Amino acid sequence: MATRPTTQPAVTLSDEDRWSHVQLLLHDDTIRLYARVAGLFVLLYAQPLARVARMRADQITVDAVGVTTATFDTFPVELPGPLDRLVRTHLTCRGQASYVSRPDTWLFPGGIPGKHLATENVRAQLVERGIQPMAARNAAMFQLAASMPTPILAEVLGLAPNTATRWAALAARDWSTYTAQREAHLRRRS
């Protein structure tokens, strides 16, 4: 029985271009706010655009002192400024239609009551500004895989362990001893 070969992820967007896109989305008020927030989740946290479009409002929390977090899988991630301010602004003015005044569970409500925004709607807004979501996600994933241990990458971003391992290999980082080092460190502290 033939097995399908595992394809190695590809990075086609430079880190410099990725940060240029981040700056554009952070500061260009002519881009719709929902596209800015969704695009920043792709560029900074390597989230697939389809998953971002399906995010629920309760995945964003603002604590008593104003710290804003997003939970992409199971762990909340603190959002840095000015992204935190954009997200809080988005929470106060989601959607355009009259039914939006009713409670909606979606972070990005769509044009049909009770439905989330279509992924293609966000994608079109980003592409119009020269941002290719898949290339942006891959560039972010490459950077994140190079900067954090594979188990944490998988848990925080909601990746399969094999996917996180492939990205770590592409980023030429060997985090294979991280778990053993972490356990030894915790034992020493106990």
C-alpha positions in Angstrom: 0.0 0.0 0.0 1.5 3.3 -1.1 1.7 6.1 1.5 1.4 9.7 0.6 4.6 11.5 1.2 4.6 14.2 3.9 5.2 17.6 2.4 7.5 20.0 4.1 5.9 23.4 4.7 7.1 26.2 2.6 7.9 29.8 3.6 7.7 32.3 0.8 7.3 35.6 2.7 10.3 37.2 4.3 10.2 38.2 7.9 10.8 41.8 6.9 7.7 41.7 4.6 5.7 40.0 7.3 6.5 42.8 9.7 5.6 45.4 7.0 2.2 43.7 6.7 1.8 43.8 10.5 2.6 47.5 10.6 0.1 48.1 7.8 -2.7 46.3 9.6 -1.9 48.0 12.9 -1.9 51.5 11.6 -4.0 51.8 8.4 -7.4 53.0 9.4 -8.7 52.7 5.8 -8.7 48.9 6.1 -11.8 47.5 7.7 -11.3 46.7 11.4 -12.4 43.1 11.3 -9.8 42.5 8.4 -7.1 44.2 10.4 -7.7 42.1 13.5 -8.2 38.8 11.6 -5.1 39.5 9.5 -3.0 40.2 12.6 -4.1 36.9 14.2 -2.7 35.2 11.1 0.5 37.3 10.9 1.4 37.2 14.6 -0.1 33.9 15.8 -0.1 31.7 12.7 -3.8 31.1 12.9 -5.5 29.7 9.8 -7.9 32.3 8.4 -10.8 29.9 8.4 -10.2 29.3 12.2 -10.0 33.0 12.8 -13.3 33.7 11.0 -14.9 31.0 13.3 -13.6 32.5 16.5 -16.2 33.2 19.2 -16.3 36.4 21.2 -15.7 34.5 24.4 -12.3 33.6 23.1 -11.3 37.2 23.9 -11.1 38.3 27.5 -10.3 41.6 29.0 -9.5 41.5 32.7 -10.1 44.1 35.4 -6.8 45.9 34.7 -7.3 45.9 30.9 -5.1 43.0 29.9 -6.6 41.5 26.7 -6.1 37.8 25.9 -7.1 35.6 23.0 -7.5 31.9 23.4 -6.7 30.2 20.1 -6.8 26.7 21.5 -6.7 26.0 25.2 -4.3 28.6 26.6 -5.0 32.4 26.6 -2.3 34.5 24.9 -1.8 38.1 26.1 -2.2 40.5 23.2 0.4 43.3 23.0 -0.4 46.9 22.3 -1.6 48.2 19.9 -3.3 44.9 18.9 -5.1 44.7 22.2 -6.7 48.1 21.6 -7.8 47.1 18.1 -9.4 44.0 19.5 -11.2 45.8 22.2 -12.4 48.4 19.7 -13.6 45.6 17.4 -15.5 44.0 20.3 -17.5 47.2 20.8 -18.5 47.7 17.1 -18.7 44.2 15.5 -20.8 44.1 12.4 -22.8 46.6 10.4 -26.3 45.2 10.3 -29.2 46.2 12.6 -29.5 42.7 14.1 -25.9 43.0 15.5 -27.3 44.9 18.5 -28.6 41.5 19.6 -26.0 39.3 21.4 -23.9 37.3 19.0 -21.5 34.6 19.9 -19.1 35.2 16.9 -16.1 37.5 17.2 -16.6 38.2 13.5 -20.4 38.1 12.9 -21.4 37.5 9.3 -24.2 39.0 7.2 -26.6 36.2 8.1 -27.9 36.4 11.7 -26.2 33.7 13.8 -23.5 32.9 11.2 -19.8 33.9 11.4 -18.2 36.1 8.7 -17.2 34.2 5.6 -13.5 33.4 5.4 -13.5 34.7 1.8 -14.7 38.1 2.9 -11.6 38.5 5.1 -9.3 37.0 2.6 -10.4 39.4 -0.1 -9.8 42.4 2.2 -6.3 41.2 2.9 -5.4 40.2 -0.6 -6.5 43.7 -1.8 -3.7 45.1 0.4 -1.1 42.6 -0.9 -1.3 40.2 2.0 -1.6 36.5 1.0 -3.0 34.8 4.2 -1.4 31.4 3.6 2.1 32.9 3.0 1.5 35.2 6.0 0.6 32.2 8.2 3.5 30.1 7.0 6.0 33.0 7.7 4.5 33.5 11.2 4.6 29.7 11.9 8.3 29.6 10.8 9.2 32.4 13.2 7.2 31.0 16.1 8.6 27.5 15.6 12.1 29.0 15.8 11.4 30.8 19.0 9.5 28.3 21.2 9.6 24.7 22.1 7.6 22.4 19.9 5.2 21.2 22.7 4.3 24.7 23.6 3.9 25.7 20.0 1.5 22.8 19.5 -0.5 23.6 22.7 -0.8 27.3 22.4 -1.6 27.4 18.7 -3.7 24.2 18.6 -1.4 22.3 16.3 -1.0 18.5 16.0 2.4 17.5 17.5 3.6 16.2 14.1 2.8 19.6 12.5 4.7 21.5 15.2 7.6 19.1 14.8 7.7 19.6 11.0 7.8 23.4 11.5 10.5 23.2 14.1 12.6 21.1 11.7 12.1 23.6 9.0 13.1 26.4 11.3 16.2 24.3 12.2 15.5 24.2 15.9 15.8 21.1 17.9 13.5 21.3 20.9 13.6 17.5 21.4 15.3 17.8 24.8 13.1 20.6 26.0 10.7 18.3 28.0 13.5 16.5 29.8 15.2 19.8 30.6 12.0 21.4 31.8 11.2 18.4 34.1 14.8 18.5 35.5 14.5 22.2 36.2 11.1 21.8 37.9 12.6 19.0 40.1 15.5 21.2 41.1 13.0 24.0 42.1 11.0 21.6 44.3 
